[in-house]
Every structure is written in structure tokens, then in C-alpha cells.
Amino acid sequence: MSERAAPFYCPYCGDEDLRPSEAGHGAWECAACNRAFQLKFLGLLAQGLQRADSGGDEI
């Protein structure tokens, strides 16, 4: 993959009018609500770590 993923909408107001911010890597600005936010990759989860299934299929 050669390009980084971009957010589709503002996490605060839901608008799609986003622009990259000059504040740094992963920073975005929303023109609708005038907020700035930053996306950050935290890392991968440990292999084998799974969420508990809350289904009622147990015997």
C-alpha cells in the first residue's frame, strides 16, 4: 500500500468536509465544526487475543 488511509467523516459532528492539518502527521481539520483531531495507530493486538462471544449457543 502506498497511500495512507484518510478518515471519511469527522468523529465529532459527522461531516465529510475534512482537510489535512499542518499540525503534524495524522492531523485533520473539520470545516463544519471547526475542530482539529489526530489519528494515531497504536499497534497490533496480540495473536490469539479474541473477544468473548456473547452468544447464547452454549450447552
mmCIF file of the N, C-alpha and C atoms, coordinates in Angstrom:
data_MODEL
# 
_entry.id   MODEL 
# 
loop_
_atom_site.group_PDB 
_atom_site.id 
_atom_site.type_symbol 
_atom_site.label_atom_id 
_atom_site.label_alt_id 
_atom_site.label_comp_id 
_atom_site.label_asym_id 
_atom_site.label_entity_id 
_atom_site.label_seq_id 
_atom_site.pdbx_PDB_ins_code 
_atom_site.Cartn_x 
_atom_site.Cartn_y 
_atom_site.Cartn_z 
_atom_site.occupancy 
_atom_site.B_iso_or_equiv 
_atom_site.pdbx_formal_charge 
_atom_site.auth_seq_id 
_atom_site.auth_comp_id 
_atom_site.auth_asym_id 
_atom_site.auth_atom_id 
_atom_site.pdbx_PDB_model_num 
ATOM 1   N N  . MET A 1 1  ? 0.842   -1.173  0.000  1.00 0.00 ? 1  MET A N  1 
ATOM 2   C CA . MET A 1 1  ? 0.000   0.000   0.000  1.00 0.00 ? 1  MET A CA 1 
ATOM 3   C C  . MET A 1 1  ? 0.890   1.239   0.000  1.00 0.00 ? 1  MET A C  1 
ATOM 4   N N  . SER A 1 2  ? 0.611   2.136   -0.873 1.00 0.00 ? 2  SER A N  1 
ATOM 5   C CA . SER A 1 2  ? 1.464   3.313   -0.982 1.00 0.00 ? 2  SER A CA 1 
ATOM 6   C C  . SER A 1 2  ? 0.834   4.562   -0.370 1.00 0.00 ? 2  SER A C  1 
ATOM 7   N N  . GLU A 1 3  ? -0.460  4.557   -0.148 1.00 0.00 ? 3  GLU A N  1 
ATOM 8   C CA . GLU A 1 3  ? -1.125  5.727   0.405  1.00 0.00 ? 3  GLU A CA 1 
ATOM 9   C C  . GLU A 1 3  ? -1.663  5.416   1.797  1.00 0.00 ? 3  GLU A C  1 
ATOM 10  N N  . ARG A 1 4  ? -1.731  6.430   2.613  1.00 0.00 ? 4  ARG A N  1 
ATOM 11  C CA . ARG A 1 4  ? -2.286  6.280   3.960  1.00 0.00 ? 4  ARG A CA 1 
ATOM 12  C C  . ARG A 1 4  ? -3.803  6.432   3.913  1.00 0.00 ? 4  ARG A C  1 
ATOM 13  N N  . ALA A 1 5  ? -4.473  5.781   4.828  1.00 0.00 ? 5  ALA A N  1 
ATOM 14  C CA . ALA A 1 5  ? -5.925  5.872   4.896  1.00 0.00 ? 5  ALA A CA 1 
ATOM 15  C C  . ALA A 1 5  ? -6.330  7.232   5.450  1.00 0.00 ? 5  ALA A C  1 
ATOM 16  N N  . ALA A 1 6  ? -7.399  7.748   4.956  1.00 0.00 ? 6  ALA A N  1 
ATOM 17  C CA . ALA A 1 6  ? -7.927  9.031   5.408  1.00 0.00 ? 6  ALA A CA 1 
ATOM 18  C C  . ALA A 1 6  ? -9.284  8.803   6.066  1.00 0.00 ? 6  ALA A C  1 
ATOM 19  N N  . PRO A 1 7  ? -9.630  9.606   7.073  1.00 0.00 ? 7  PRO A N  1 
ATOM 20  C CA . PRO A 1 7  ? -10.951 9.455   7.691  1.00 0.00 ? 7  PRO A CA 1 
ATOM 21  C C  . PRO A 1 7  ? -12.046 9.872   6.712  1.00 0.00 ? 7  PRO A C  1 
ATOM 22  N N  . PHE A 1 8  ? -13.190 9.228   6.806  1.00 0.00 ? 8  PHE A N  1 
ATOM 23  C CA . PHE A 1 8  ? -14.311 9.529   5.918  1.00 0.00 ? 8  PHE A CA 1 
ATOM 24  C C  . PHE A 1 8  ? -15.201 10.632  6.474  1.00 0.00 ? 8  PHE A C  1 
ATOM 25  N N  . TYR A 1 9  ? -15.212 10.790  7.804  1.00 0.00 ? 9  TYR A N  1 
ATOM 26  C CA . TYR A 1 9  ? -16.081 11.796  8.424  1.00 0.00 ? 9  TYR A CA 1 
ATOM 27  C C  . TYR A 1 9  ? -15.476 12.254  9.745  1.00 0.00 ? 9  TYR A C  1 
ATOM 28  N N  . CYS A 1 10 ? -15.914 13.399  10.214 1.00 0.00 ? 10 CYS A N  1 
ATOM 29  C CA . CYS A 1 10 ? -15.456 13.975  11.481 1.00 0.00 ? 10 CYS A CA 1 
ATOM 30  C C  . CYS A 1 10 ? -16.014 13.143  12.633 1.00 0.00 ? 10 CYS A C  1 
ATOM 31  N N  . PRO A 1 11 ? -15.180 12.751  13.597 1.00 0.00 ? 11 PRO A N  1 
ATOM 32  C CA . PRO A 1 11 ? -15.687 11.977  14.731 1.00 0.00 ? 11 PRO A CA 1 
ATOM 33  C C  . PRO A 1 11 ? -16.546 12.798  15.687 1.00 0.00 ? 11 PRO A C  1 
ATOM 34  N N  . TYR A 1 12 ? -16.563 14.117  15.548 1.00 0.00 ? 12 TYR A N  1 
ATOM 35  C CA . TYR A 1 12 ? -17.342 14.981  16.435 1.00 0.00 ? 12 TYR A CA 1 
ATOM 36  C C  . TYR A 1 12 ? -18.712 15.336  15.852 1.00 0.00 ? 12 TYR A C  1 
ATOM 37  N N  . CYS A 1 13 ? -18.743 15.758  14.591 1.00 0.00 ? 13 CYS A N  1 
ATOM 38  C CA . CYS A 1 13 ? -20.018 16.205  14.022 1.00 0.00 ? 13 CYS A CA 1 
ATOM 39  C C  . CYS A 1 13 ? -20.522 15.315  12.881 1.00 0.00 ? 13 CYS A C  1 
ATOM 40  N N  . GLY A 1 14 ? -19.677 14.453  12.342 1.00 0.00 ? 14 GLY A N  1 
ATOM 41  C CA . GLY A 1 14 ? -20.088 13.544  11.285 1.00 0.00 ? 14 GLY A CA 1 
ATOM 42  C C  . GLY A 1 14 ? -19.988 14.121  9.879  1.00 0.00 ? 14 GLY A C  1 
ATOM 43  N N  . ASP A 1 15 ? -19.559 15.371  9.744  1.00 0.00 ? 15 ASP A N  1 
ATOM 44  C CA . ASP A 1 15 ? -19.455 15.986  8.423  1.00 0.00 ? 15 ASP A CA 1 
ATOM 45  C C  . ASP A 1 15 ? -18.277 15.392  7.651  1.00 0.00 ? 15 ASP A C  1 
ATOM 46  N N  . GLU A 1 16 ? -18.316 15.507  6.329  1.00 0.00 ? 16 GLU A N  1 
ATOM 47  C CA . GLU A 1 16 ? -17.281 14.931  5.478  1.00 0.00 ? 16 GLU A CA 1 
ATOM 48  C C  . GLU A 1 16 ? -16.311 15.963  4.912  1.00 0.00 ? 16 GLU A C  1 
ATOM 49  N N  . ASP A 1 17 ? -16.424 17.223  5.322  1.00 0.00 ? 17 ASP A N  1 
ATOM 50  C CA . ASP A 1 17 ? -15.549 18.286  4.813  1.00 0.00 ? 17 ASP A CA 1 
ATOM 51  C C  . ASP A 1 17 ? -14.264 18.346  5.641  1.00 0.00 ? 17 ASP A C  1 
ATOM 52  N N  . LEU A 1 18 ? -13.372 17.382  5.416  1.00 0.00 ? 18 LEU A N  1 
ATOM 53  C CA . LEU A 1 18 ? -12.125 17.279  6.161  1.00 0.00 ? 18 LEU A CA 1 
ATOM 54  C C  . LEU A 1 18 ? -10.936 17.649  5.288  1.00 0.00 ? 18 LEU A C  1 
ATOM 55  N N  . ARG A 1 19 ? -9.940  18.240  5.932  1.00 0.00 ? 19 ARG A N  1 
ATOM 56  C CA . ARG A 1 19 ? -8.708  18.609  5.239  1.00 0.00 ? 19 ARG A CA 1 
ATOM 57  C C  . ARG A 1 19 ? -7.528  18.249  6.117  1.00 0.00 ? 19 ARG A C  1 
ATOM 58  N N  . PRO A 1 20 ? -6.411  17.820  5.535  1.00 0.00 ? 20 PRO A N  1 
ATOM 59  C CA . PRO A 1 20 ? -5.217  17.561  6.348  1.00 0.00 ? 20 PRO A CA 1 
ATOM 60  C C  . PRO A 1 20 ? -4.772  18.839  7.058  1.00 0.00 ? 20 PRO A C  1 
ATOM 61  N N  . SER A 1 21 ? -4.338  18.692  8.289  1.00 0.00 ? 21 SER A N  1 
ATOM 62  C CA . SER A 1 21 ? -3.888  19.830  9.088  1.00 0.00 ? 21 SER A CA 1 
ATOM 63  C C  . SER A 1 21 ? -2.376  19.969  8.973  1.00 0.00 ? 21 SER A C  1 
ATOM 64  N N  . GLU A 1 22 ? -1.898  21.189  9.137  1.00 0.00 ? 22 GLU A N  1 
ATOM 65  C CA . GLU A 1 22 ? -0.462  21.432  9.136  1.00 0.00 ? 22 GLU A CA 1 
ATOM 66  C C  . GLU A 1 22 ? 0.157   21.124  10.496 1.00 0.00 ? 22 GLU A C  1 
ATOM 67  N N  . ALA A 1 23 ? -0.665  20.724  11.473 1.00 0.00 ? 23 ALA A N  1 
ATOM 68  C CA . ALA A 1 23 ? -0.184  20.474  12.832 1.00 0.00 ? 23 ALA A CA 1 
ATOM 69  C C  . ALA A 1 23 ? 0.729   19.259  12.917 1.00 0.00 ? 23 ALA A C  1 
ATOM 70  N N  . GLY A 1 24 ? 0.637   18.353  11.966 1.00 0.00 ? 24 GLY A N  1 
ATOM 71  C CA . GLY A 1 24 ? 1.509   17.188  12.014 1.00 0.00 ? 24 GLY A CA 1 
ATOM 72  C C  . GLY A 1 24 ? 0.899   15.984  11.326 1.00 0.00 ? 24 GLY A C  1 
ATOM 73  N N  . HIS A 1 25 ? 1.626   14.886  11.392 1.00 0.00 ? 25 HIS A N  1 
ATOM 74  C CA . HIS A 1 25 ? 1.215   13.649  10.745 1.00 0.00 ? 25 HIS A CA 1 
ATOM 75  C C  . HIS A 1 25 ? -0.057  13.104  11.382 1.00 0.00 ? 25 HIS A C  1 
ATOM 76  N N  . GLY A 1 26 ? -1.042  12.803  10.574 1.00 0.00 ? 26 GLY A N  1 
ATOM 77  C CA . GLY A 1 26 ? -2.289  12.228  11.054 1.00 0.00 ? 26 GLY A CA 1 
ATOM 78  C C  . GLY A 1 26 ? -3.277  13.239  11.593 1.00 0.00 ? 26 GLY A C  1 
ATOM 79  N N  . ALA A 1 27 ? -2.977  14.527  11.460 1.00 0.00 ? 27 ALA A N  1 
ATOM 80  C CA . ALA A 1 27 ? -3.879  15.564  11.974 1.00 0.00 ? 27 ALA A CA 1 
ATOM 81  C C  . ALA A 1 27 ? -4.824  16.019  10.871 1.00 0.00 ? 27 ALA A C  1 
ATOM 82  N N  . TRP A 1 28 ? -6.088  16.220  11.234 1.00 0.00 ? 28 TRP A N  1 
ATOM 83  C CA . TRP A 1 28 ? -7.129  16.623  10.289 1.00 0.00 ? 28 TRP A CA 1 
ATOM 84  C C  . TRP A 1 28 ? -7.926  17.770  10.865 1.00 0.00 ? 28 TRP A C  1 
ATOM 85  N N  . GLU A 1 29 ? -8.509  18.586  9.991  1.00 0.00 ? 29 GLU A N  1 
ATOM 86  C CA . GLU A 1 29 ? -9.356  19.705  10.386 1.00 0.00 ? 29 GLU A CA 1 
ATOM 87  C C  . GLU A 1 29 ? -10.725 19.541  9.751  1.00 0.00 ? 29 GLU A C  1 
ATOM 88  N N  . CYS A 1 30 ? -11.769 19.814  10.527 1.00 0.00 ? 30 CYS A N  1 
ATOM 89  C CA . CYS A 1 30 ? -13.136 19.757  10.033 1.00 0.00 ? 30 CYS A CA 1 
ATOM 90  C C  . CYS A 1 30 ? -13.633 21.178  9.813  1.00 0.00 ? 30 CYS A C  1 
ATOM 91  N N  . ALA A 1 31 ? -14.036 21.496  8.597  1.00 0.00 ? 31 ALA A N  1 
ATOM 92  C CA . ALA A 1 31 ? -14.507 22.839  8.275  1.00 0.00 ? 31 ALA A CA 1 
ATOM 93  C C  . ALA A 1 31 ? -15.907 23.085  8.828  1.00 0.00 ? 31 ALA A C  1 
ATOM 94  N N  . ALA A 1 32 ? -16.683 22.036  9.063  1.00 0.00 ? 32 ALA A N  1 
ATOM 95  C CA . ALA A 1 32 ? -18.057 22.195  9.530  1.00 0.00 ? 32 ALA A CA 1 
ATOM 96  C C  . ALA A 1 32 ? -18.125 22.607  11.001 1.00 0.00 ? 32 ALA A C  1 
ATOM 97  N N  . CYS A 1 33 ? -17.360 21.932  11.870 1.00 0.00 ? 33 CYS A N  1 
ATOM 98  C CA . CYS A 1 33 ? -17.430 22.230  13.303 1.00 0.00 ? 33 CYS A CA 1 
ATOM 99  C C  . CYS A 1 33 ? -16.192 22.955  13.815 1.00 0.00 ? 33 CYS A C  1 
ATOM 100 N N  . ASN A 1 34 ? -15.249 23.220  12.912 1.00 0.00 ? 34 ASN A N  1 
ATOM 101 C CA . ASN A 1 34 ? -14.033 23.980  13.240 1.00 0.00 ? 34 ASN A CA 1 
ATOM 102 C C  . ASN A 1 34 ? -13.201 23.297  14.323 1.00 0.00 ? 34 ASN A C  1 
ATOM 103 N N  . ARG A 1 35 ? -13.157 21.963  14.289 1.00 0.00 ? 35 ARG A N  1 
ATOM 104 C CA . ARG A 1 35 ? -12.351 21.199  15.241 1.00 0.00 ? 35 ARG A CA 1 
ATOM 105 C C  . ARG A 1 35 ? -11.194 20.531  14.518 1.00 0.00 ? 35 ARG A C  1 
ATOM 106 N N  . ALA A 1 36 ? -10.141 20.283  15.260 1.00 0.00 ? 36 ALA A N  1 
ATOM 107 C CA . ALA A 1 36 ? -8.996  19.541  14.740 1.00 0.00 ? 36 ALA A CA 1 
ATOM 108 C C  . ALA A 1 36 ? -8.855  18.266  15.558 1.00 0.00 ? 36 ALA A C  1 
ATOM 109 N N  . PHE A 1 37 ? -8.460  17.189  14.909 1.00 0.00 ? 37 PHE A N  1 
ATOM 110 C CA . PHE A 1 37 ? -8.255  15.923  15.593 1.00 0.00 ? 37 PHE A CA 1 
ATOM 111 C C  . PHE A 1 37 ? -7.102  15.192  14.941 1.00 0.00 ? 37 PHE A C  1 
ATOM 112 N N  . GLN A 1 38 ? -6.591  14.185  15.625 1.00 0.00 ? 38 GLN A N  1 
ATOM 113 C CA . GLN A 1 38 ? -5.443  13.446  15.127 1.00 0.00 ? 38 GLN A CA 1 
ATOM 114 C C  . GLN A 1 38 ? -5.728  11.951  15.184 1.00 0.00 ? 38 GLN A C  1 
ATOM 115 N N  . LEU A 1 39 ? -5.334  11.253  14.142 1.00 0.00 ? 39 LEU A N  1 
ATOM 116 C CA . LEU A 1 39 ? -5.444  9.801   14.081 1.00 0.00 ? 39 LEU A CA 1 
ATOM 117 C C  . LEU A 1 39 ? -4.090  9.203   14.423 1.00 0.00 ? 39 LEU A C  1 
ATOM 118 N N  . LYS A 1 40 ? -4.097  8.128   15.187 1.00 0.00 ? 40 LYS A N  1 
ATOM 119 C CA . LYS A 1 40 ? -2.837  7.519   15.594 1.00 0.00 ? 40 LYS A CA 1 
ATOM 120 C C  . LYS A 1 40 ? -2.994  6.003   15.619 1.00 0.00 ? 40 LYS A C  1 
ATOM 121 N N  . PHE A 1 41 ? -2.071  5.316   14.981 1.00 0.00 ? 41 PHE A N  1 
ATOM 122 C CA . PHE A 1 41 ? -2.045  3.858   15.004 1.00 0.00 ? 41 PHE A CA 1 
ATOM 123 C C  . PHE A 1 41 ? -1.353  3.423   16.289 1.00 0.00 ? 41 PHE A C  1 
ATOM 124 N N  . LEU A 1 42 ? -2.015  2.618   17.092 1.00 0.00 ? 42 LEU A N  1 
ATOM 125 C CA . LEU A 1 42 ? -1.458  2.203   18.367 1.00 0.00 ? 42 LEU A CA 1 
ATOM 126 C C  . LEU A 1 42 ? -0.654  0.917   18.285 1.00 0.00 ? 42 LEU A C  1 
ATOM 127 N N  . GLY A 1 43 ? -0.985  0.038   17.362 1.00 0.00 ? 43 GLY A N  1 
ATOM 128 C CA . GLY A 1 43 ? -0.258  -1.218  17.231 1.00 0.00 ? 43 GLY A CA 1 
ATOM 129 C C  . GLY A 1 43 ? -1.203  -2.368  16.953 1.00 0.00 ? 43 GLY A C  1 
ATOM 130 N N  . LEU A 1 44 ? -0.636  -3.538  16.855 1.00 0.00 ? 44 LEU A N  1 
ATOM 131 C CA . LEU A 1 44 ? -1.419  -4.742  16.597 1.00 0.00 ? 44 LEU A CA 1 
ATOM 132 C C  . LEU A 1 44 ? -1.747  -5.436  17.906 1.00 0.00 ? 44 LEU A C  1 
ATOM 133 N N  . LEU A 1 45 ? -2.890  -6.080  17.952 1.00 0.00 ? 45 LEU A N  1 
ATOM 134 C CA . LEU A 1 45 ? -3.258  -6.870  19.120 1.00 0.00 ? 45 LEU A CA 1 
ATOM 135 C C  . LEU A 1 45 ? -2.454  -8.162  19.134 1.00 0.00 ? 45 LEU A C  1 
ATOM 136 N N  . ALA A 1 46 ? -2.263  -8.711  20.302 1.00 0.00 ? 46 ALA A N  1 
ATOM 137 C CA . ALA A 1 46 ? -1.521  -9.959  20.429 1.00 0.00 ? 46 ALA A CA 1 
ATOM 138 C C  . ALA A 1 46 ? -2.256  -11.069 19.692 1.00 0.00 ? 46 ALA A C  1 
ATOM 139 N N  . GLN A 1 47 ? -1.503  -11.948 19.054 1.00 0.00 ? 47 GLN A N  1 
ATOM 140 C CA . GLN A 1 47 ? -2.107  -13.056 18.321 1.00 0.00 ? 47 GLN A CA 1 
ATOM 141 C C  . GLN A 1 47 ? -2.843  -13.962 19.298 1.00 0.00 ? 47 GLN A C  1 
ATOM 142 N N  . GLY A 1 48 ? -4.028  -14.364 18.938 1.00 0.00 ? 48 GLY A N  1 
ATOM 143 C CA . GLY A 1 48 ? -4.826  -15.234 19.778 1.00 0.00 ? 48 GLY A CA 1 
ATOM 144 C C  . GLY A 1 48 ? -5.767  -14.488 20.694 1.00 0.00 ? 48 GLY A C  1 
ATOM 145 N N  . LEU A 1 49 ? -5.599  -13.193 20.832 1.00 0.00 ? 49 LEU A N  1 
ATOM 146 C CA . LEU A 1 49 ? -6.490  -12.406 21.668 1.00 0.00 ? 49 LEU A CA 1 
ATOM 147 C C  . LEU A 1 49 ? -7.793  -12.199 20.926 1.00 0.00 ? 49 LEU A C  1 
ATOM 148 N N  . GLN A 1 50 ? -8.888  -12.687 21.472 1.00 0.00 ? 50 GLN A N  1 
ATOM 149 C CA . GLN A 1 50 ? -10.188 -12.585 20.826 1.00 0.00 ? 50 GLN A CA 1 
ATOM 150 C C  . GLN A 1 50 ? -11.212 -12.117 21.836 1.00 0.00 ? 50 GLN A C  1 
ATOM 151 N N  . ARG A 1 51 ? -12.224 -11.453 21.339 1.00 0.00 ? 51 ARG A N  1 
ATOM 152 C CA . ARG A 1 51 ? -13.316 -11.019 22.204 1.00 0.00 ? 51 ARG A CA 1 
ATOM 153 C C  . ARG A 1 51 ? -14.167 -12.222 22.580 1.00 0.00 ? 51 ARG A C  1 
ATOM 154 N N  . ALA A 1 52 ? -14.689 -12.189 23.776 1.00 0.00 ? 52 ALA A N  1 
ATOM 155 C CA . ALA A 1 52 ? -15.569 -13.270 24.223 1.00 0.00 ? 52 ALA A CA 1 
ATOM 156 C C  . ALA A 1 52 ? -16.883 -13.192 23.450 1.00 0.00 ? 52 ALA A C  1 
ATOM 157 N N  . ASP A 1 53 ? -17.342 -14.328 22.987 1.00 0.00 ? 53 ASP A N  1 
ATOM 158 C CA . ASP A 1 53 ? -18.613 -14.389 22.259 1.00 0.00 ? 53 ASP A CA 1 
ATOM 159 C C  . ASP A 1 53 ? -19.747 -14.328 23.260 1.00 0.00 ? 53 ASP A C  1 
ATOM 160 N N  . SER A 1 54 ? -20.640 -13.392 23.063 1.00 0.00 ? 54 SER A N  1 
ATOM 161 C CA . SER A 1 54 ? -21.768 -13.231 23.993 1.00 0.00 ? 54 SER A CA 1 
ATOM 162 C C  . SER A 1 54 ? -23.011 -13.977 23.519 1.00 0.00 ? 54 SER A C  1 
ATOM 163 N N  . GLY A 1 55 ? -22.836 -14.867 22.559 1.00 0.00 ? 55 GLY A N  1 
ATOM 164 C CA . GLY A 1 55 ? -23.981 -15.616 22.033 1.00 0.00 ? 55 GLY A CA 1 
ATOM 165 C C  . GLY A 1 55 ? -24.493 -16.633 23.046 1.00 0.00 ? 55 GLY A C  1 
ATOM 166 N N  . GLY A 1 56 ? -25.714 -17.052 22.888 1.00 0.00 ? 56 GLY A N  1 
ATOM 167 C CA . GLY A 1 56 ? -26.335 -17.987 23.815 1.00 0.00 ? 56 GLY A CA 1 
ATOM 168 C C  . GLY A 1 56 ? -26.305 -19.409 23.323 1.00 0.00 ? 56 GLY A C  1 
ATOM 169 N N  . ASP A 1 57 ? -25.283 -19.810 22.569 1.00 0.00 ? 57 ASP A N  1 
ATOM 170 C CA . ASP A 1 57 ? -25.225 -21.143 21.980 1.00 0.00 ? 57 ASP A CA 1 
ATOM 171 C C  . ASP A 1 57 ? -24.542 -22.179 22.866 1.00 0.00 ? 57 ASP A C  1 
ATOM 172 N N  . GLU A 1 58 ? -24.231 -21.824 24.119 1.00 0.00 ? 58 GLU A N  1 
ATOM 173 C CA . GLU A 1 58 ? -23.543 -22.768 24.987 1.00 0.00 ? 58 GLU A CA 1 
ATOM 174 C C  . GLU A 1 58 ? -24.512 -23.820 25.517 1.00 0.00 ? 58 GLU A C  1 
ATOM 175 N N  . ILE A 1 59 ? -23.988 -25.014 25.805 1.00 0.00 ? 59 ILE A N  1 
ATOM 176 C CA . ILE A 1 59 ? -24.819 -26.105 26.322 1.00 0.00 ? 59 ILE A CA 1 
ATOM 177 C C  . ILE A 1 59 ? -24.577 -26.259 27.794 1.00 0.00 ? 59 ILE A C  1 
# 
